[in-house]
Amino acid sequence: MMKAIITLILFGATFADNCNPYTQIKPGVITYEVDDGGCFFCGKFPQSQFPLEGDDLAHHCKQMCDADPTCISFAVARSPVLHAVEYHWGSTANCCLDRTVAPAELWVDGHDVDPKKEPNECQMEAMCWTRFERNKVNCDITEEPSGLCEVVWKGREFTEDEIHDKIDFVTNGCPFGGDKEFEQMMQEAYHQCKAEVDEELGNFNEFEGGQ
């Protein structure tokens, strides 16, 4: 089995044999609250508390999606958001898988913020994630999981009622209950992630001649 060599560039993923099994979505644009393939924490070594980042994180998270025949996309988190997630949920993850197509109402664009308002919590968190969509192509370049990504939340199916509840939650601006400490953590994470994303997008546009 050929070893996949992943080189991440904005809006695409290039592999060693020019076969593109995944397409990267613009950083900061994700589906929210529907990680039905489960979520994982990918560390620098087995049982490590130090997260993988960047290309390494995407590479190892991709292996988890490759190993799940029902996986249609995966998303990876930037490290600034992890402490806020852990604070709120008691655990944190930096790699999540989707198995089903999410309703349009559950797509969140962290860039689509009213300049007169602060982004809501969903938009703040979305800015810290990058999503990769699996293309419908036959690419025999899958790898077995490395063991660096440990399950945090198992995959599961969501009922129609649960999906409707999630849509209401996102539509209402993601009201997390007014926890000021959590809000502060999310704001700090958002600004750190936004600075990283803006720099990446700027470099991409400069490389592409501003196109």
Residue pairs with C-beta under 8 A, 6 or more apart in sequence:
1 140
1 141
1 142
1 143
2 16
2 17
2 140
2 141
3 16
3 141
3 143
4 15
4 16
4 59
4 62
4 66
4 141
4 142
4 143
5 15
5 16
6 13
6 14
6 15
6 55
6 58
6 59
6 62
7 13
7 14
7 15
7 55
8 24
8 54
8 55
8 58
9 24
9 204
10 24
10 26
10 27
10 200
10 201
10 204
11 23
11 24
11 25
11 26
11 204
12 20
12 23
12 24
13 20
13 21
13 22
13 23
13 24
13 132
14 20
15 21
15 139
15 141
16 141
17 139
17 141
19 137
19 139
19 141
20 135
20 137
20 139
21 134
21 135
21 137
21 139
21 141
22 62
22 65
22 73
22 74
22 132
22 133
22 134
22 135
23 132
23 133
23 135
24 130
24 131
24 132
24 133
25 130
25 131
25 132
25 133
26 111
26 201
27 127
27 129
27 130
27 197
27 200
27 201
28 109
28 110
28 111
28 126
28 127
28 128
28 129
28 130
28 193
28 194
28 197
29 107
29 108
29 109
29 110
29 111
29 126
29 131
30 75
30 107
30 108
30 126
30 129
30 130
30 131
31 98
31 102
31 106
31 107
31 108
31 131
32 106
32 107
32 108
32 122
32 125
32 126
32 166
32 170
32 174
33 106
33 166
33 169
33 170
34 98
34 100
34 102
34 106
34 158
34 163
34 166
35 75
35 96
35 97
35 98
35 153
36 97
36 98
36 99
36 100
36 155
36 156
36 157
36 158
37 65
37 68
37 70
37 71
37 74
37 96
37 97
37 98
37 99
37 155
38 96
38 97
38 151
38 152
38 153
38 154
38 155
38 156
39 93
39 95
39 96
39 97
39 151
39 152
39 153
40 61
40 64
40 93
40 94
40 95
40 96
40 97
40 149
40 150
40 151
40 152
41 51
41 91
41 92
41 93
41 94
41 95
41 149
41 150
41 152
42 51
42 52
42 57
42 60
42 61
42 94
42 95
42 148
42 149
42 150
43 49
43 50
43 51
43 52
43 148
43 150
44 50
44 51
44 52
44 148
45 148
46 147
46 148
46 150
47 150
48 148
51 57
51 79
51 82
51 94
52 60
52 94
52 148
53 78
53 79
57 76
57 94
57 95
58 76
58 130
58 132
60 95
60 145
60 146
60 148
60 149
61 74
61 75
61 76
61 94
61 95
61 149
62 74
62 132
63 142
63 143
63 144
63 145
63 146
63 149
64 71
64 74
64 95
64 97
64 145
64 149
65 71
65 73
65 74
65 97
65 132
65 134
66 142
66 143
67 142
67 144
67 145
68 97
68 99
68 155
70 99
71 97
71 98
71 99
71 134
72 98
72 99
72 100
72 101
72 133
72 134
73 97
73 98
73 131
73 132
73 133
73 134
74 95
74 96
74 97
74 98
74 131
74 132
75 95
75 96
75 98
75 129
75 130
75 131
75 132
76 94
76 95
76 129
76 130
76 132
77 85
77 93
77 94
77 95
77 96
77 128
77 129
78 128
78 129
78 130
78 189
78 192
78 193
78 196
79 94
80 128
80 188
80 189
80 192
80 193
81 125
81 128
81 129
81 186
81 189
81 193
82 92
82 94
83 92
83 185
83 189
84 125
84 182
84 185
84 186
84 188
84 189
85 91
85 92
85 93
85 125
86 92
87 181
87 182
87 185
88 176
88 179
88 182
91 152
91 153
92 152
93 152
93 153
95 149
97 155
99 155
103 163
103 167
105 167
105 170
105 171
106 163
106 166
106 167
106 170
108 122
108 123
108 126
108 170
109 123
109 126
110 119
110 123
110 124
110 125
110 126
110 127
110 128
110 190
110 193
110 194
111 127
112 123
113 119
113 123
118 187
119 127
119 190
120 173
120 174
121 173
121 174
121 175
121 176
121 183
121 186
122 170
122 173
122 174
123 174
123 190
124 186
124 187
124 189
124 190
125 186
125 189
125 190
127 190
127 193
127 194
127 197
128 189
128 190
128 193
158 166
169 175
176 182
176 183
205 211
